[in-house]
């Protein structure tokens, strides 16, 4: 007990000596504001990176394979086989599920990525199942980051124009992609052309991967049109033409076999062999050569070549046109490579402004809103108007930080009003509020330290901001204890102001520190969590900063106000 009294007296004298010397008070104020400025500057200097949610290590991820529109299932299968060959070599992979011509069963990510709507020969998905995350050293998002360039560089060249995307389970609300650029305009063909320019810029932006345009490409297809006059003169029918085409290339049931045991009929299915019905190339002459080998027997028993009664018509495909809010739109998507979305977005946006300024009048959307990064484009020659709107996880991040920022401001206003009512002094209320806000120094510095000691980038996330908002009440409580105790010593015991502040700081230091230790120990359990680690670090480091501010900086402010 005497030792504690000695330590308390020592700290009391330290606080009093600080308050008694104007130079020391100025030094404390300068150091605090320098720390605040230095910590805030960690964002623009990228010392601390902000992101809505960090990567989440899971036991599964999915590979989306999209070959160009018009590709055959054979081509898609070839690319898929290349992907599975690489994945099968991974020790952490337990099994693979391949879905050709369709999307995989809906999962959390596929809900908004359109997996359930995929149906066509150009689509394939590979579901990769891993060993339990607690029994392997490499996290799933690190594995994806490592394998992505290997798979894309090896498998994409097999079919030119193929898109291969590595889709991880999101830690928060699923979005179409980390960064989405919605390109709006009136003419769909011009919108698609503009989308290709946007995609080219995103591909050349650092830290952006899996860039893709969510629009059907126009390709050449061939229609077999029956020549009714020739069919009639040849003694054939249109039904015969359709049946031989289905029989040759698709296959069809031509008879049934009765099964006595099962009391059922088994259809006999006939089609050409794989080699017979496969085309060597996608040209009109190759198709005509293949059809010339097929003949039909007419009513007189004569064989009529199929190419004599049909025309091969070359036509462009009809791409799907996407709309949003009754406007023609094409999505250009991109994922971030283990970084925050903010920095690649700003980089890509500046490149777009510079690139499109040659042919368009580029203007930014005015005001501080959710769409503050959007760009309006007006063609200098035609006057056509286009809009580049940013969406995806980037927009969710902006919305989240905006909402949490609003909650933070509301908390500040509410605390300030309650303090004004209690103390009937704007000065005292301002001291408490200012001291509470300074806990952000510890929050930011804590994330910087956490980033230094962890193998992955430790982002300041939405959970970090939740921790900072929670700290407002804790920090305010510390200042309240000091001010109330000092006012009581001054009013009831007549102790001189500076001595009363020093005594209050020394006396209340122990309960403040014990409370801080309890918060730190409780939050330590959260610090290692991949999702709520930001909350834990914010509470730990912010509490440390709040204690220092309460016991050193608040007494200086109290000494400089006449309200105490």
C-alpha positions as CSV (number, residue, x, y, z in Angstrom):
1,X,0.0,0.0,0.0
2,X,2.8,2.5,0.8
3,X,4.3,1.6,-2.6
4,X,1.1,2.4,-4.4
5,X,0.8,5.7,-2.5
6,X,4.4,6.5,-3.5
7,X,3.6,5.8,-7.2
8,X,0.4,7.8,-7.0
9,X,2.3,10.8,-5.5
10,X,5.0,10.5,-8.1
11,X,2.4,10.6,-10.9
12,X,0.6,13.5,-9.2
13,X,3.8,15.5,-9.1
14,X,4.5,14.7,-12.8
15,X,1.0,16.0,-13.8
16,X,1.4,19.0,-11.7
17,X,4.8,19.8,-13.1
18,X,3.4,19.5,-16.6
19,X,0.6,21.9,-15.8
20,X,2.8,24.3,-14.0
21,X,5.2,24.8,-17.0
22,X,3.6,26.5,-20.1
23,X,6.3,25.0,-22.3
24,X,5.4,21.4,-21.2
25,X,1.7,22.1,-21.8
26,X,2.4,23.4,-25.3
27,X,4.7,20.3,-25.9
28,X,1.9,17.9,-24.8
29,X,-0.6,19.7,-27.1
30,X,1.8,19.7,-30.1
31,X,2.7,16.0,-29.6
32,X,-1.0,15.0,-29.4
33,X,-1.9,16.9,-32.6
34,X,1.2,15.8,-34.4
35,X,0.2,12.2,-33.5
36,X,-3.3,12.8,-34.8
37,X,-2.0,14.3,-38.0
38,X,0.6,11.5,-38.5
39,X,-1.9,8.7,-37.9
40,X,-4.5,10.2,-40.3
41,X,-1.8,10.6,-43.0
42,X,-1.3,6.9,-42.9
43,X,-4.3,6.5,-45.2
44,X,-3.2,8.7,-48.1
45,X,0.4,7.3,-47.8
46,X,-1.1,3.8,-47.9
47,X,0.7,2.9,-44.6
48,X,-2.7,1.7,-43.3
49,X,-5.1,0.3,-45.9
50,X,-8.9,0.5,-45.6
51,X,-11.3,-2.2,-46.8
52,X,-14.8,-3.2,-45.8
53,X,-13.9,-6.8,-44.9
54,X,-10.7,-8.8,-45.0
55,X,-10.2,-12.1,-46.8
56,X,-12.0,-15.1,-45.3
57,X,-10.3,-18.4,-45.3
58,X,-12.8,-21.1,-46.2
59,X,-12.9,-24.8,-47.1
60,X,-14.1,-24.2,-50.7
61,X,-13.9,-21.9,-53.6
62,X,-15.1,-22.0,-57.2
63,X,-13.5,-21.5,-60.6
64,X,-15.8,-19.8,-63.3
65,X,-14.8,-20.7,-66.9
66,X,-16.5,-18.7,-69.7
67,X,-15.3,-19.5,-73.2
68,X,-16.3,-17.1,-76.0
69,X,-20.0,-17.0,-77.1
70,X,-20.6,-19.7,-79.7
71,X,-17.9,-22.0,-78.3
72,X,-18.6,-25.8,-78.3
73,X,-18.9,-27.8,-75.2
74,X,-15.8,-29.7,-76.4
75,X,-13.7,-26.5,-76.3
76,X,-15.1,-25.6,-72.9
77,X,-14.3,-29.1,-71.6
78,X,-10.8,-28.8,-72.9
79,X,-10.2,-25.6,-70.9
80,X,-11.9,-27.1,-67.9
81,X,-9.7,-30.2,-68.1
82,X,-6.6,-27.9,-68.0
83,X,-7.9,-26.2,-64.9
84,X,-8.6,-29.5,-63.1
85,X,-5.2,-30.9,-64.0
86,X,-3.5,-28.0,-62.2
87,X,-5.9,-28.2,-59.2
88,X,-5.5,-31.9,-58.7
89,X,-1.8,-31.4,-58.0
90,X,-2.6,-29.4,-54.8
91,X,-2.3,-31.4,-51.6
92,X,-4.9,-29.3,-49.8
93,X,-7.6,-30.2,-52.5
94,X,-9.7,-33.1,-51.4
95,X,-12.0,-33.3,-54.4
96,X,-13.3,-31.4,-57.5
97,X,-16.8,-31.0,-58.9
98,X,-17.1,-30.1,-62.5
99,X,-20.3,-28.6,-64.0
100,X,-20.2,-28.4,-67.9
101,X,-22.7,-26.3,-69.7
102,X,-24.3,-24.9,-66.5
103,X,-23.5,-23.2,-63.2
104,X,-22.8,-25.1,-60.0
105,X,-25.5,-25.4,-57.3
106,X,-26.1,-22.0,-55.7
107,X,-23.8,-21.0,-52.9
108,X,-23.4,-17.7,-51.0
109,X,-21.3,-16.1,-53.7
110,X,-23.2,-17.5,-56.6
111,X,-26.5,-15.9,-55.4
112,X,-25.5,-12.5,-57.0
113,X,-22.9,-13.6,-59.5
114,X,-25.5,-15.2,-61.7
115,X,-24.3,-18.8,-61.3
116,X,-27.8,-20.2,-61.3
117,X,-28.7,-18.5,-64.6
118,X,-25.8,-20.0,-66.6
119,X,-26.9,-22.4,-69.3
120,X,-24.9,-23.0,-72.5
121,X,-22.0,-24.8,-74.0
122,X,-19.6,-21.9,-73.3
123,X,-20.1,-22.1,-69.5
124,X,-18.4,-24.4,-66.9
125,X,-17.7,-24.2,-63.2
126,X,-15.3,-26.1,-61.0
127,X,-16.1,-26.4,-57.2
128,X,-12.9,-26.9,-55.3
129,X,-13.2,-28.5,-51.9
130,X,-10.2,-28.2,-49.5
131,X,-9.1,-29.8,-46.3
132,X,-10.4,-28.2,-43.1
133,X,-8.9,-24.7,-42.7
134,X,-7.7,-25.6,-39.2
135,X,-5.6,-28.4,-40.5
136,X,-3.7,-26.7,-43.3
137,X,-1.1,-23.9,-43.2
138,X,-2.1,-22.0,-46.4
139,X,-5.3,-20.0,-46.3
140,X,-7.8,-20.4,-49.1
141,X,-7.4,-16.8,-50.3
142,X,-3.6,-17.2,-50.4
143,X,-4.0,-20.4,-52.4
144,X,-6.3,-18.5,-54.9
145,X,-3.8,-15.7,-55.2
146,X,-1.0,-18.2,-55.9
147,X,-2.9,-20.4,-58.4
148,X,-4.7,-17.6,-60.3
149,X,-1.7,-16.6,-62.6
150,X,-0.7,-20.2,-63.1
151,X,-4.2,-21.3,-64.2
152,X,-4.9,-18.2,-66.3
153,X,-1.5,-18.3,-68.1
154,X,-1.8,-22.0,-68.8
155,X,-5.4,-22.5,-69.7
156,X,-6.7,-19.3,-71.2
157,X,-4.7,-19.6,-74.4
158,X,-6.3,-22.9,-75.2
159,X,-9.4,-21.1,-76.5
160,X,-8.8,-17.4,-77.4
161,X,-11.0,-15.0,-75.5
162,X,-11.6,-17.4,-72.5
163,X,-12.4,-15.8,-69.1
164,X,-11.3,-17.7,-66.0
165,X,-12.3,-16.3,-62.6
166,X,-11.4,-17.5,-59.1
167,X,-14.4,-16.9,-56.9
168,X,-14.0,-17.0,-53.1
169,X,-16.7,-17.1,-50.4
170,X,-17.2,-13.5,-49.2
171,X,-16.7,-12.5,-45.6
172,X,-19.6,-10.1,-45.8
173,X,-22.6,-9.5,-48.2
174,X,-22.0,-11.1,-51.6
175,X,-21.6,-8.7,-54.5
176,X,-21.2,-9.1,-58.3
177,X,-17.5,-8.4,-58.0
178,X,-15.0,-6.3,-56.0
179,X,-15.2,-3.5,-58.6
180,X,-18.1,-3.2,-61.1
181,X,-18.3,-0.5,-63.7
182,X,-21.8,-0.1,-65.1
183,X,-21.6,1.4,-68.6
184,X,-24.9,3.1,-69.6
185,X,-25.9,4.4,-73.0
186,X,-28.7,4.2,-75.7
187,X,-27.1,2.1,-78.4
188,X,-26.2,-1.4,-77.2
189,X,-23.4,-1.9,-79.8
190,X,-21.8,1.4,-78.8
191,X,-22.1,0.5,-75.1
192,X,-20.4,-2.8,-75.6
193,X,-17.6,-1.1,-77.6
194,X,-17.1,1.4,-74.7
195,X,-17.2,-1.5,-72.2
196,X,-14.2,-3.0,-74.1
197,X,-12.3,0.2,-73.6
198,X,-13.1,0.3,-69.9
199,X,-12.1,-3.4,-69.5
200,X,-8.8,-2.6,-71.3
201,X,-8.0,0.1,-68.7
202,X,-8.9,-2.1,-65.8
203,X,-6.6,-4.9,-67.1
204,X,-3.8,-2.4,-67.1
205,X,-4.5,-1.2,-63.6
206,X,-2.3,-2.6,-60.9
207,X,-3.8,-5.1,-58.4
208,X,-6.9,-5.7,-60.5
209,X,-7.5,-9.3,-61.8
210,X,-10.2,-11.4,-63.3
211,X,-11.4,-8.5,-65.5
212,X,-14.4,-9.6,-67.6
213,X,-17.3,-8.0,-69.6
214,X,-20.7,-9.4,-68.8
215,X,-22.1,-9.2,-72.3
216,X,-22.7,-11.7,-75.1
217,X,-20.3,-11.4,-77.9
218,X,-21.7,-11.4,-81.5
219,X,-20.6,-14.5,-83.4
220,X,-21.4,-16.1,-86.7
221,X,-23.9,-18.9,-86.8
222,X,-25.3,-21.0,-89.7
223,X,-29.0,-21.6,-90.3
224,X,-30.1,-24.6,-92.4
225,X,-33.1,-23.3,-94.5
226,X,-35.2,-25.9,-96.3
227,X,-35.9,-25.1,-100.0
228,X,-39.5,-26.1,-100.2
229,X,-39.8,-26.1,-104.0
230,X,-36.9,-28.5,-104.4
231,X,-38.1,-30.7,-101.5
232,X,-41.5,-31.0,-103.2
233,X,-40.0,-31.8,-106.7
234,X,-37.6,-34.3,-105.1
235,X,-40.4,-36.3,-103.6
236,X,-39.3,-35.5,-100.0
237,X,-40.8,-33.7,-97.0
238,X,-39.6,-31.0,-94.6
239,X,-40.1,-33.5,-91.8
240,X,-37.6,-35.9,-93.4
241,X,-35.1,-33.1,-93.6
242,X,-35.5,-32.2,-89.9
243,X,-35.3,-35.8,-88.8
244,X,-32.0,-36.6,-90.7
245,X,-30.4,-33.5,-89.2
246,X,-31.4,-34.4,-85.7
247,X,-30.4,-38.0,-86.3
248,X,-27.0,-37.0,-87.6
249,X,-25.9,-34.2,-85.2
250,X,-28.2,-34.4,-82.2
251,X,-29.4,-38.0,-82.2
252,X,-33.0,-39.2,-81.7
253,X,-34.9,-42.3,-80.7
254,X,-35.9,-44.4,-83.7
255,X,-37.5,-47.4,-82.0
256,X,-38.1,-49.1,-78.6
257,X,-37.1,-52.3,-77.0
258,X,-39.7,-54.1,-74.8
259,X,-38.5,-55.4,-71.5
260,X,-40.7,-58.1,-70.1
261,X,-39.1,-58.2,-66.7
262,X,-39.6,-54.5,-66.0
263,X,-42.7,-54.2,-68.1
264,X,-41.3,-51.1,-69.7
265,X,-39.9,-49.9,-73.0
266,X,-36.3,-48.8,-73.6
267,X,-35.8,-46.3,-76.4
268,X,-33.2,-47.1,-79.1
269,X,-31.2,-43.9,-79.6
270,X,-29.2,-43.4,-82.8
271,X,-26.8,-40.7,-83.9
272,X,-23.6,-40.4,-85.8
273,X,-20.3,-41.2,-84.2
274,X,-18.3,-38.4,-82.5
275,X,-15.8,-38.2,-85.4
276,X,-18.5,-38.3,-88.0
277,X,-20.5,-35.4,-86.7
278,X,-17.6,-33.2,-85.5
279,X,-16.6,-30.3,-87.8
280,X,-12.9,-29.7,-88.4
281,X,-13.4,-25.9,-88.5
282,X,-16.1,-23.4,-88.0
283,X,-16.6,-22.4,-91.6
284,X,-19.4,-22.5,-94.1
285,X,-17.5,-24.8,-96.5
286,X,-16.7,-27.3,-93.8
287,X,-20.4,-27.5,-92.9
288,X,-21.4,-27.9,-96.5
289,X,-18.8,-30.7,-97.0
290,X,-20.2,-32.5,-93.9
291,X,-23.8,-32.2,-95.1
292,X,-22.9,-33.4,-98.6
293,X,-22.2,-36.8,-97.2
294,X,-25.9,-37.1,-96.1
295,X,-28.5,-38.3,-98.5
296,X,-32.3,-39.0,-98.3
297,X,-34.4,-41.6,-100.1
298,X,-37.5,-40.2,-101.8
299,X,-40.7,-42.0,-102.6
300,X,-39.3,-43.4,-105.8
301,X,-36.3,-45.0,-104.0
302,X,-33.8,-42.4,-105.4
303,X,-31.1,-40.9,-103.1
304,X,-31.2,-37.2,-102.9
305,X,-28.1,-35.3,-101.4
306,X,-29.1,-33.1,-98.5
307,X,-27.2,-30.1,-99.8
308,X,-29.5,-30.1,-102.9
309,X,-32.6,-29.3,-100.8
310,X,-31.3,-26.9,-98.1
311,X,-29.5,-23.5,-98.1
312,X,-26.8,-22.7,-95.6
313,X,-27.5,-19.1,-94.4
314,X,-24.8,-17.2,-92.5
315,X,-26.3,-14.9,-89.8
316,X,-25.0,-13.0,-86.8
317,X,-26.1,-14.1,-83.3
318,X,-28.5,-12.2,-81.3
319,X,-26.7,-11.1,-78.1
320,X,-28.7,-10.5,-74.9
321,X,-29.3,-6.9,-74.1
322,X,-29.1,-6.0,-70.4
323,X,-31.1,-3.2,-68.8
324,X,-31.1,-1.6,-65.4
325,X,-33.6,1.1,-64.4
326,X,-35.0,0.9,-67.9
327,X,-31.6,1.9,-69.4
328,X,-29.3,-0.2,-71.6
329,X,-26.3,-1.3,-69.5
330,X,-23.2,-3.5,-69.6
331,X,-21.3,-4.6,-66.5
332,X,-17.5,-4.6,-66.5
333,X,-16.2,-6.5,-63.5
334,X,-12.9,-7.0,-61.8
335,X,-11.5,-8.5,-58.6
336,X,-8.8,-7.1,-56.4
337,X,-5.7,-9.1,-55.7
338,X,-5.5,-9.0,-51.9
339,X,-5.8,-5.2,-51.7
340,X,-8.4,-2.6,-50.8
341,X,-10.7,-1.7,-53.7
342,X,-10.3,2.1,-53.1
343,X,-6.7,2.5,-54.5
344,X,-7.1,0.6,-57.8
345,X,-10.5,2.3,-58.3
346,X,-8.9,5.8,-57.9
347,X,-6.0,4.8,-60.2
348,X,-8.3,3.3,-62.9
349,X,-10.7,6.3,-62.7
350,X,-7.8,8.8,-63.3
351,X,-6.7,6.7,-66.3
352,X,-10.3,6.7,-67.7
353,X,-10.5,10.5,-67.4
354,X,-7.3,10.9,-69.3
355,X,-8.1,8.2,-71.9
356,X,-11.7,9.2,-72.7
357,X,-10.9,13.0,-72.7
358,X,-9.6,12.5,-76.3
359,X,-13.0,11.6,-77.8
360,X,-15.5,12.6,-75.0
361,X,-16.3,15.5,-72.8
362,X,-15.7,13.9,-69.4
363,X,-17.3,15.4,-66.2
364,X,-17.5,14.1,-62.7
365,X,-20.7,13.6,-60.9
366,X,-21.0,16.5,-58.5
367,X,-21.5,16.3,-54.7
368,X,-20.4,13.9,-52.0
369,X,-22.8,11.0,-52.5
370,X,-22.6,7.2,-53.0
371,X,-22.0,7.9,-56.7
372,X,-19.3,10.5,-56.3
373,X,-16.8,8.5,-58.4
374,X,-19.1,8.3,-61.4
375,X,-18.2,9.8,-64.8
376,X,-20.4,11.4,-67.4
377,X,-19.2,11.1,-71.0
378,X,-20.5,13.0,-74.0
379,X,-19.2,12.1,-77.5
380,X,-17.6,15.1,-79.1
381,X,-18.7,14.1,-82.6
382,X,-22.2,12.6,-82.1
383,X,-23.3,14.2,-78.8
384,X,-24.3,10.7,-77.4
385,X,-24.3,10.5,-73.7
386,X,-22.8,7.7,-71.6
387,X,-22.5,7.1,-67.8
388,X,-19.8,5.1,-66.0
389,X,-21.1,4.1,-62.7
390,X,-19.1,2.3,-60.0
391,X,-20.7,-0.5,-58.1
392,X,-19.9,-3.9,-56.5
393,X,-18.1,-4.3,-53.2
394,X,-16.6,-0.9,-53.7
395,X,-20.0,0.7,-53.4
396,X,-20.9,-1.5,-50.4
397,X,-17.6,-0.3,-48.8
398,X,-18.6,3.4,-49.5
399,X,-22.1,2.8,-48.2
400,X,-20.8,1.0,-45.1
401,X,-18.3,3.7,-44.2
402,X,-20.8,6.4,-45.0
403,X,-23.4,4.8,-42.6
404,X,-20.8,4.1,-39.9
405,X,-19.6,7.7,-40.3
406,X,-23.1,8.9,-39.9
407,X,-23.5,6.8,-36.8
408,X,-20.3,8.2,-35.4
409,X,-21.4,11.8,-36.0
410,X,-24.7,11.0,-34.4
411,X,-23.0,9.5,-31.4
412,X,-20.8,12.6,-31.1
413,X,-23.7,15.0,-31.2
414,X,-25.7,12.9,-28.7
415,X,-22.8,12.7,-26.3
416,X,-22.2,16.4,-26.6
417,X,-25.8,17.3,-25.9
418,X,-25.9,15.0,-22.9
419,X,-22.7,16.6,-21.5
420,X,-23.9,20.1,-22.1
421,X,-27.1,19.3,-20.2
422,X,-25.1,17.7,-17.3
423,X,-22.3,20.3,-17.0
424,X,-24.1,23.3,-18.4
425,X,-20.8,24.2,-20.1
426,X,-19.8,23.9,-23.8
427,X,-16.1,24.1,-22.9
428,X,-16.2,21.0,-20.6
429,X,-18.3,19.1,-23.1
430,X,-15.9,20.0,-25.8
431,X,-12.9,18.8,-23.7
432,X,-14.6,15.4,-23.1
433,X,-15.6,15.0,-26.7
434,X,-12.2,16.1,-28.1
435,X,-10.4,13.6,-25.8
436,X,-12.8,10.8,-26.9
437,X,-12.1,11.5,-30.6
438,X,-8.4,11.2,-30.1
439,X,-8.6,7.5,-29.4
440,X,-8.6,7.2,-33.2
441,X,-4.8,7.7,-33.0
442,X,-4.5,4.4,-31.2
443,X,-6.9,2.7,-33.6
444,X,-4.9,3.7,-36.7
445,X,-1.5,3.0,-35.1
446,X,-2.7,-0.3,-33.8
447,X,-3.7,-1.4,-37.3
448,X,-0.3,-0.3,-38.6
449,X,1.5,-2.4,-35.9
450,X,-0.9,-5.4,-36.6
451,X,0.0,-5.2,-40.3
452,X,3.7,-5.3,-39.4
453,X,3.4,-8.5,-37.3
454,X,1.0,-10.4,-39.5
455,X,1.8,-12.2,-42.8
456,X,-1.3,-10.9,-44.6
457,X,-2.3,-7.2,-45.0
458,X,-4.2,-6.1,-41.9
459,X,-6.9,-3.8,-43.2
460,X,-8.8,-1.2,-41.3
461,X,-12.3,-2.5,-41.8
462,X,-15.9,-1.8,-41.0
463,X,-15.6,-3.8,-37.7
464,X,-12.6,-1.5,-36.8
465,X,-15.0,1.5,-37.1
466,X,-17.5,-0.2,-34.9
467,X,-14.8,-0.6,-32.3
468,X,-13.9,3.1,-32.6
469,X,-17.5,4.1,-32.1
470,X,-17.7,1.9,-29.0
471,X,-14.5,3.5,-27.7
472,X,-16.3,6.9,-27.7
473,X,-18.2,5.9,-24.6
474,X,-15.2,4.4,-22.8
475,X,-13.0,7.5,-23.5
476,X,-15.8,9.8,-22.4
477,X,-16.1,7.9,-19.1
478,X,-12.4,8.4,-18.4
479,X,-12.7,12.1,-18.9
480,X,-15.9,12.3,-16.8
481,X,-14.1,10.6,-13.9
482,X,-11.3,13.2,-13.9
483,X,-13.4,16.3,-14.3
484,X,-16.0,15.3,-11.6
485,X,-13.3,14.3,-9.2
486,X,-11.3,17.6,-9.8
487,X,-14.4,19.7,-9.5
488,X,-15.3,18.0,-6.2
489,X,-11.8,18.7,-4.8
490,X,-12.0,22.4,-5.9
491,X,-15.5,23.1,-4.7
492,X,-15.7,21.0,-1.5
493,X,-12.1,21.0,-0.2
494,X,-10.9,24.3,-1.7
495,X,-7.8,22.8,-3.3
496,X,-6.0,24.9,-5.8
497,X,-7.1,24.1,-9.4
498,X,-3.9,22.6,-10.8
499,X,-3.2,20.6,-7.6
500,X,-6.8,19.3,-7.8
501,X,-6.4,18.2,-11.4
502,X,-3.1,16.5,-10.6
503,X,-4.6,14.7,-7.6
504,X,-7.7,13.7,-9.7
505,X,-5.4,12.3,-12.4
506,X,-3.3,10.3,-9.9
507,X,-6.3,9.0,-7.9
508,X,-8.4,7.9,-10.9
509,X,-5.4,6.5,-12.8
510,X,-5.7,3.1,-11.2
511,X,-9.4,2.4,-11.9
512,X,-9.0,3.8,-15.4
513,X,-6.0,1.5,-16.1
514,X,-7.7,-1.5,-14.6
515,X,-10.8,-0.9,-16.8
516,X,-8.5,-0.6,-19.8
517,X,-6.7,-3.9,-18.9
518,X,-10.1,-5.6,-18.7
519,X,-11.1,-4.3,-22.1
520,X,-7.7,-5.3,-23.6
521,X,-7.8,-8.8,-22.2
522,X,-11.4,-9.3,-23.4
523,X,-10.7,-7.9,-26.9
524,X,-7.5,-10.1,-27.3
525,X,-9.8,-13.0,-28.1
526,X,-11.1,-11.1,-31.1
527,X,-7.8,-9.9,-32.4
528,X,-6.9,-13.2,-34.1
529,X,-10.3,-13.6,-35.8
530,X,-10.1,-13.0,-39.6
531,X,-13.4,-11.1,-39.6
532,X,-13.6,-9.3,-36.3
533,X,-9.8,-8.9,-35.9
534,X,-10.2,-5.2,-36.7
535,X,-12.7,-4.8,-33.9
536,X,-10.3,-6.4,-31.4
537,X,-7.3,-4.4,-32.5
538,X,-9.4,-1.1,-32.5
539,X,-10.5,-1.8,-28.9
540,X,-7.1,-2.8,-27.7
541,X,-5.0,0.0,-29.3
542,X,-7.8,2.6,-29.0
543,X,-8.1,1.9,-25.3
544,X,-4.4,2.4,-24.8
545,X,-4.5,5.7,-26.6
546,X,-7.7,6.7,-24.6
547,X,-5.8,6.1,-21.3
548,X,-2.8,8.2,-22.3
549,X,-5.0,11.0,-23.6
550,X,-7.2,10.9,-20.4
551,X,-4.3,11.0,-18.0
552,X,-2.0,13.5,-19.8
553,X,-3.9,15.5,-22.5
554,X,-7.2,16.0,-20.7
555,X,-5.6,17.5,-17.6
556,X,-3.9,20.1,-19.8
557,X,-7.2,21.1,-21.4
558,X,-8.8,21.2,-18.0
559,X,-6.2,23.6,-16.8
560,X,-6.8,25.9,-19.8
561,X,-10.5,26.3,-19.3
562,X,-12.2,28.6,-16.8
563,X,-15.3,26.4,-16.5
564,X,-13.5,24.2,-14.0
